[in-house]
Amino acid sequence: MNGSISYELERPENNGLKKSLKILEEAKNQLDVREPVSWADLIAVAGAEAVSICGGPVIPVRLGRLDSLFFSMFFFDALLIIYLNI
């Protein structure tokens, strides 16, 4: 996770994430006043909390992720090929 989702909102598989990212952006702006937090950490914590709220397991989240400065379509497609064997 590197926070690159903020560059990927127009991809069809991310349809509907703009509203969620806007909510996270408001939280990030407030958090950054006290202590800077990466998008990557914020998204990881939010995802783990969402799973817990929905009755799923508590997912421990280690902090310290760095944000990507760009999204590499080549890298994303390479991951799909590796993990999905396509």
C-alpha positions as CSV (number, residue, x, y, z in Angstrom):
1,M,0.0,0.0,0.0
2,N,1.4,3.3,-1.0
3,G,-1.6,5.7,-1.1
4,S,-1.6,5.8,-4.9
5,I,-5.4,5.3,-5.0
6,S,-5.7,9.1,-5.0
7,Y,-4.3,8.9,-8.6
8,E,-6.5,6.0,-9.6
9,L,-10.0,7.2,-9.0
10,E,-11.0,7.2,-12.6
11,R,-10.2,3.5,-13.0
12,P,-13.5,1.5,-13.4
13,E,-12.6,-0.9,-10.5
14,N,-12.4,2.1,-8.2
15,N,-15.8,3.4,-9.0
16,G,-17.5,4.9,-5.9
17,L,-14.3,5.6,-4.0
18,K,-14.3,9.4,-4.5
19,K,-16.7,10.0,-1.6
20,S,-14.7,7.8,0.7
21,L,-11.5,9.5,-0.2
22,K,-13.0,12.9,0.3
23,I,-14.0,11.9,3.9
24,L,-10.5,10.6,4.5
25,E,-9.1,13.8,3.1
26,E,-11.0,15.8,5.7
27,A,-9.6,13.5,8.4
28,K,-6.1,13.8,7.0
29,N,-6.2,17.6,7.0
30,Q,-7.1,17.5,10.7
31,L,-4.5,14.9,11.6
32,D,-1.8,16.6,9.7
33,V,-2.1,19.7,11.9
34,R,-1.0,17.6,14.9
35,E,1.2,15.1,13.2
36,P,1.7,14.4,9.5
37,V,0.2,11.1,8.4
38,S,0.7,9.4,5.0
39,W,-2.3,8.6,2.8
40,A,-1.0,5.0,2.8
41,D,-1.3,4.7,6.6
42,L,-4.6,6.5,6.7
43,I,-6.1,4.2,4.1
44,A,-4.8,1.1,5.8
45,V,-6.2,2.2,9.2
46,A,-9.6,3.1,7.6
47,G,-9.8,-0.2,5.9
48,A,-9.0,-2.2,9.0
49,E,-11.5,-0.1,11.0
50,A,-14.2,-0.7,8.4
51,V,-13.7,-4.4,8.6
52,S,-14.0,-4.3,12.3
53,I,-17.1,-2.1,12.3
54,C,-18.8,-4.6,9.9
55,G,-18.2,-7.4,12.4
56,G,-15.0,-8.7,10.9
57,P,-11.8,-9.4,12.8
58,V,-9.6,-6.8,14.3
59,I,-6.7,-6.2,11.9
60,P,-3.5,-4.9,13.4
61,V,-2.0,-2.1,11.3
62,R,1.6,-1.1,11.5
63,L,2.2,2.5,10.6
64,G,5.1,4.0,8.7
65,R,4.0,3.6,5.0
66,L,5.2,6.1,2.5
67,D,3.0,7.7,-0.1
68,S,3.7,7.1,-3.8
69,L,4.3,10.3,-5.8
70,F,2.7,8.8,-8.8
71,F,0.7,5.8,-10.1
72,S,2.5,3.4,-12.4
73,M,0.0,1.6,-14.7
74,F,2.9,-0.7,-15.8
75,F,3.6,-1.7,-12.2
76,F,-0.1,-2.3,-11.5
77,D,-0.5,-4.4,-14.6
78,A,2.6,-6.4,-13.8
79,L,1.2,-7.2,-10.3
80,L,-2.0,-8.5,-11.9
81,I,0.0,-10.8,-14.2
82,I,2.1,-12.1,-11.4
83,Y,-0.7,-12.7,-8.9
84,L,-3.6,-13.7,-11.2
85,N,-1.5,-15.6,-13.7
86,I,-3.1,-13.7,-16.6
